Structure formats: C-alpha cells, structure tokens
Amino acid sequence: MERAPKQGPVAGSMLRYVTTALGYVDAVVAAVEQGLSYGRMLDAQLERVEATAVDAQSSLTTSGAAASYELLALVEQLYDDCAALAVGTASVLGPKLITHSVPSMTHIAVLATRLYGSDGLSRIDEILANNPGAIPNPAAIEAGTLLRVAPRTVTS
C-alpha cells in the first residue's frame, strides 16, 4: 500500500474497493441490528398479550355467566398459543444476549474459550456479529469493554 501511487488508476481502484467493502459491512451491520430488534419487538408484543389476557380473565371471572367460561377458555388457549410461538422463535433466534464486561485486555479467542469452553473458537464469529463496532481489534479487546454475548456455558 505504501508503494502504491497516491493518484491514478491504482489509487482509484483501491478507493472503489474500500468503498464497496464498507458498503457491504454497513449492510451486514444493519441486517444484524434489524434481526435483534425483531426479537425485542416480539418480547414486547408477548408481554402485551399476557397483560391483555390477564385483564380479560379478571373481567370474565367476575361476570359469572356460563358463556364467560367459553370465552375464558378461548383467552387461555390464545395466550398459550402465543407463548408456544415465543418459545419456537426463541430457538430460531438463539439465546437471549447478556452484557459481559471484559475483565482485562484479552484476545477474542481467549475470551470465547473462557465463556464457551471447547466450543469457544467456533463461536468467535457469533461474538463479533453480536458486537458490531465494539471490537476494533479482536487480538486486543480493551478491559472494561461491554459486549453482548450468549450466556456462558463454562461455570469456572
């Protein structure tokens, strides 16, 4: 790079290459952020369904009419179906992320192994994808860096 001309076709090609690569990185980051926001939105919607189901149940049980028991069963079935949907999507979306504070400067491979044991090296890409822009140098993650990671599988 240092020997490349500062102007001309080589410099222009390098600039186009870097610009294209940055465009791809931006697209990936946006897709990851959108996927994470869908998971948070689903959780909020399920909480609203639960609150509405509780309100409906309390209204129906106070009326005491025989028809209200059918409606009560329907409300409970609807909530159970929503809860089952949430469980199903959780397995597709992966585990909930937690915040992990890096205790001292460390390499991402060491961090991954501490968190996930023998599976750690295969999860490095996952850690990077869950933390866009938070890890400028994977070989030297700064102490105190807050990372979003899946819950640890190693307890020691």
MOZI-V687158 format. One record per pair of residues at least 24 apart in sequence whose ideal C-beta (glycine too) atoms are under 8 Angstrom apart, sorted by sequence separation. I is the first residue (numbers start at 0). J is the second residue. If there is no record, write none. Layout:
# MOZI-V687158
i: <I & I>
j: <J & J>
This chain:
# MOZI-V687158
i: <125 & 52 & 52 & 107 & 122 & 48 & 49 & 48 & 107 & 110 & 106 & 107 & 49 & 106 & 48 & 96 & 106 & 107 & 105 & 106 & 114 & 118 & 104 & 105 & 45 & 104 & 115 & 116 & 45 & 104 & 114 & 115 & 116 & 104 & 113 & 114 & 115 & 101 & 103 & 114 & 45 & 101 & 102 & 113 & 101 & 101 & 42 & 100 & 101 & 41 & 100 & 101 & 100 & 101 & 99 & 100 & 41 & 98 & 99 & 98 & 99 & 98 & 99 & 38 & 97 & 96 & 97 & 96 & 97 & 99 & 96 & 97 & 38 & 95 & 37 & 94 & 95 & 93 & 94 & 34 & 35 & 31 & 31 & 32 & 31 & 28 & 27 & 28>
j: <149 & 77 & 78 & 134 & 149 & 77 & 78 & 78 & 137 & 140 & 137 & 138 & 81 & 138 & 81 & 129 & 139 & 140 & 139 & 140 & 148 & 152 & 139 & 140 & 81 & 140 & 151 & 152 & 82 & 141 & 151 & 152 & 153 & 142 & 151 & 152 & 153 & 140 & 142 & 153 & 85 & 141 & 142 & 153 & 142 & 143 & 85 & 143 & 144 & 85 & 144 & 145 & 145 & 146 & 145 & 146 & 88 & 145 & 146 & 146 & 147 & 147 & 148 & 88 & 147 & 147 & 148 & 148 & 149 & 151 & 149 & 150 & 92 & 149 & 92 & 149 & 150 & 149 & 150 & 92 & 96 & 128 & 129 & 131 & 131 & 131 & 131 & 132>
